[in-house]
Amino acid sequence: MLSARSLDGLLVSLPEPRTPPRALTARLSLMYFLDVAVIASYLPLLALYMKRGLAFSEGQVSAVFAVGPLAALIAPPLAGFLADRVLSAHWLLSLINLVRAGALLCAARAHTFPEFFAAMATVSLVSAPSSVLTSAVAFSHLPAARQIGKARVWGTLSWIFVLWALGGYLARFGGLTAQLEHTWVAFVLGAAISLLQMAYSLALPRTTPVRLKKSPFAFVAALGLLRAPSFLALMVVSSLIAVMYQFFVIGQTLFYTDPSGLGLDVAVASRASSVCQILEALLFPFLGRLVQRFGIRRVLLFGLLPWPIRFIAYAYGHPGWLVILIQGLHGINVVCAFMGLQVAIETLAPKHIRASAQALYAVFFNGIGALSGQLMCGLLLAHYTLARGGYDWRRIYLVPLALSLLAVSILIWGFRPPAVAPPAAR
């Protein structure tokens, strides 16, 4: 078992492996493109569709979102164990997307809360391990942060593409009411992309599981990483990030279309949301250089600092164009915080439990943190509903603002990798 000191020491610098063939990078880029496109097809419109399209209550909306984190407490560790010990990750990805396609089609046809809840619960259960498995494949074949960034940027581009495609489709139907009647198409689009990913996953590079007689329960071994104070700090920070992210996922489209927010229609709101991915697309190819130049600690801190700025803009609420423009800082959050955490975790974990270490991150991020954030969003939306309709967004966004400052503080005081000379000087 690695000691806390040795685990922290592994975060000092990233290895510089051989450069893989361009064809391999392209194959993994398409993997990320399809995987993110599935989520981009329905997630940005999910809260709006449930609240105004299906007339669900705040509690019902919160319940649908909450089932995802509950699934993340079970599915990622299981997927990590299977990928580490039993079955190649690309086979698991293929099976997941077959089930996900069927569930999304059921969601598109559902009109009552029980039907929609059951469909989205199934989507959540099979989607929860998706990031674990794509990470297992990518880090196995592109272990350098710079190479991962060049592949992962295509996930960002797919998000932008899907948002603009849906926005263009919905713009054909005039006002908000007519557009809401056609948002079910987003779930059909997600199902179609899932089927494409199911077929493409079988063509991914083979990621052979490590079958060891010793310590077969990889996730249990990954829990031992929490003995390192810096690793534990990363997990706590990841949970806080996940809470803040729910205010973005659930709240942004509602805020953009709410008369007490920006008052945009669905098509314009969908396109405005794509601003969040522009800086993300520009930064991803430089992730490795940022880590090598500034170190993982500074990169993670740089990834956290835009959160309070973004929430201040949400709380202030005008002018609308400036609020939307500031949300472009989301790209720094994703590249330097979300992906930076995965790079740090991959560096810490021994080879035979890497997928399970990513699964542990998924439990903290997609499970504990996301569940807390979704329940918090539901309570705040219900509590700060205005008598005239809409929500008191200023008071709502003060809560994640406080959490963002707490996350920055924990990273500064809790994450202390040893200081060493930069690679160029050694």
Protein Blocks (a to p, Z undefined) as FASTA:
>chain_A
ZZfklmmmmmmpccddddddfklmmmmmmmmmmmmmmmmmmmmmmmmmmmmmnopafklm
mmmmmmmmmmmmmmmmmmmmmmmmmpcfklmmmmmmmmmmmmmmmmmmpcbfklmmmmmm
mmmmmmmmmmmmmmmmmmmmmmbfklmmmmmmmmmmmmmmmmmmmmmmmmmnopmklmmm
mmmmmmmmmmmmmmmmmmmmmmpccddddddfbhkblmlmmmmmmmpmklmmmmmmmmmm
mmmmmmmmmmmmmmmmpmklnopafklmmmmmmmmmmmmmmmmmmmmmmmmmnopklmmm
mmmmmmmmmmmmmmnopafklmmmmmmmmmmmmmmmmmmmmmmmmmmpcfklmmmmmmmm
mmmmmmmmmmmmmmmmmmmmmmmpcfkgpjdfklmmmmmmmmmmmmmmmmmmmmccdddd
dfklZZ
